[in-house]
Amino acid sequence: MAKGDSSNPELLSLLQELAPSATVDFILPHYDLYNTYAIRLDIAQDLTGEWYEGLKEAVEAMAASSLANIRFLEVDCLEGDCSLFVEENLKEVLGIVYFPHKVVEDKPH
């Protein structure tokens, strides 16, 4: 997400539409959520080599944010899941991470 997009009216409108269908929705203190995802970023890069679109940008935005709490939403999408890091009242988006569904191939028995 580009700098300045966090309060884009179209993005906030989409967020308002998606929030009720979130499969996960909770609020955590800023540091707790940032710390969890900073560690996840390190693991993804250093250990597994997996890369998730938007993860680095979301961690950087959380690091720079002065919000006391961050709301975490997870929304099921057709080809993956989106994790959204937002202001408690859905007024600002800090980051969006896309986790594509892994394709599991059927193996012959």
Contacts in CASP RR format, 6 or more apart in sequence:
PFRMAT RR
TARGET T0000
AUTHOR 0000-0000-0000
METHOD contacts of the structure
MODEL  1
MAKGDSSNPELLSLLQELAPSATVDFILPHYDLYNTYAIRLDIAQDLTGE
WYEGLKEAVEAMAASSLANIRFLEVDCLEGDCSLFVEENLKEVLGIVYFP
HKVVEDKPH
1 54 0 8 1.000
1 57 0 8 1.000
1 61 0 8 1.000
1 93 0 8 1.000
1 95 0 8 1.000
1 96 0 8 1.000
5 11 0 8 1.000
5 93 0 8 1.000
6 61 0 8 1.000
6 92 0 8 1.000
6 93 0 8 1.000
6 94 0 8 1.000
6 95 0 8 1.000
7 91 0 8 1.000
7 92 0 8 1.000
7 93 0 8 1.000
11 93 0 8 1.000
12 90 0 8 1.000
12 91 0 8 1.000
12 93 0 8 1.000
15 84 0 8 1.000
15 86 0 8 1.000
15 90 0 8 1.000
15 93 0 8 1.000
16 90 0 8 1.000
18 73 0 8 1.000
18 75 0 8 1.000
18 82 0 8 1.000
18 84 0 8 1.000
19 25 0 8 1.000
19 73 0 8 1.000
19 90 0 8 1.000
21 75 0 8 1.000
21 76 0 8 1.000
22 73 0 8 1.000
22 74 0 8 1.000
22 75 0 8 1.000
22 84 0 8 1.000
23 74 0 8 1.000
23 75 0 8 1.000
23 76 0 8 1.000
24 72 0 8 1.000
24 73 0 8 1.000
24 74 0 8 1.000
25 71 0 8 1.000
25 72 0 8 1.000
25 73 0 8 1.000
25 74 0 8 1.000
26 71 0 8 1.000
26 72 0 8 1.000
27 69 0 8 1.000
27 70 0 8 1.000
27 71 0 8 1.000
27 72 0 8 1.000
27 88 0 8 1.000
28 69 0 8 1.000
28 70 0 8 1.000
28 72 0 8 1.000
29 68 0 8 1.000
29 69 0 8 1.000
29 70 0 8 1.000
30 62 0 8 1.000
30 65 0 8 1.000
30 67 0 8 1.000
30 68 0 8 1.000
30 69 0 8 1.000
30 70 0 8 1.000
33 62 0 8 1.000
33 70 0 8 1.000
33 72 0 8 1.000
33 85 0 8 1.000
34 59 0 8 1.000
34 62 0 8 1.000
34 63 0 8 1.000
34 70 0 8 1.000
37 55 0 8 1.000
37 58 0 8 1.000
37 59 0 8 1.000
37 62 0 8 1.000
37 85 0 8 1.000
38 59 0 8 1.000
38 62 0 8 1.000
38 63 0 8 1.000
40 55 0 8 1.000
41 55 0 8 1.000
41 56 0 8 1.000
41 59 0 8 1.000
44 50 0 8 1.000
44 51 0 8 1.000
44 52 0 8 1.000
44 55 0 8 1.000
45 51 0 8 1.000
52 97 0 8 1.000
52 98 0 8 1.000
52 99 0 8 1.000
53 97 0 8 1.000
53 98 0 8 1.000
54 95 0 8 1.000
54 96 0 8 1.000
54 97 0 8 1.000
54 98 0 8 1.000
55 97 0 8 1.000
57 95 0 8 1.000
58 83 0 8 1.000
58 85 0 8 1.000
58 94 0 8 1.000
58 95 0 8 1.000
58 96 0 8 1.000
58 97 0 8 1.000
61 85 0 8 1.000
61 94 0 8 1.000
61 95 0 8 1.000
62 70 0 8 1.000
62 85 0 8 1.000
62 94 0 8 1.000
62 95 0 8 1.000
65 94 0 8 1.000
67 87 0 8 1.000
67 88 0 8 1.000
67 92 0 8 1.000
67 94 0 8 1.000
69 88 0 8 1.000
70 85 0 8 1.000
70 86 0 8 1.000
70 87 0 8 1.000
70 88 0 8 1.000
70 94 0 8 1.000
71 85 0 8 1.000
71 86 0 8 1.000
71 87 0 8 1.000
71 88 0 8 1.000
71 90 0 8 1.000
72 83 0 8 1.000
72 84 0 8 1.000
72 85 0 8 1.000
72 86 0 8 1.000
73 83 0 8 1.000
73 84 0 8 1.000
73 86 0 8 1.000
74 81 0 8 1.000
74 82 0 8 1.000
74 83 0 8 1.000
74 84 0 8 1.000
75 81 0 8 1.000
75 82 0 8 1.000
75 84 0 8 1.000
77 98 0 8 1.000
79 100 0 8 1.000
79 101 0 8 1.000
80 98 0 8 1.000
80 99 0 8 1.000
80 100 0 8 1.000
80 101 0 8 1.000
81 98 0 8 1.000
81 99 0 8 1.000
81 101 0 8 1.000
82 96 0 8 1.000
82 97 0 8 1.000
82 98 0 8 1.000
82 99 0 8 1.000
83 96 0 8 1.000
83 97 0 8 1.000
83 99 0 8 1.000
84 93 0 8 1.000
84 95 0 8 1.000
84 96 0 8 1.000
85 93 0 8 1.000
85 94 0 8 1.000
85 95 0 8 1.000
85 96 0 8 1.000
85 97 0 8 1.000
86 92 0 8 1.000
86 93 0 8 1.000
86 94 0 8 1.000
86 95 0 8 1.000
87 93 0 8 1.000
87 94 0 8 1.000
END
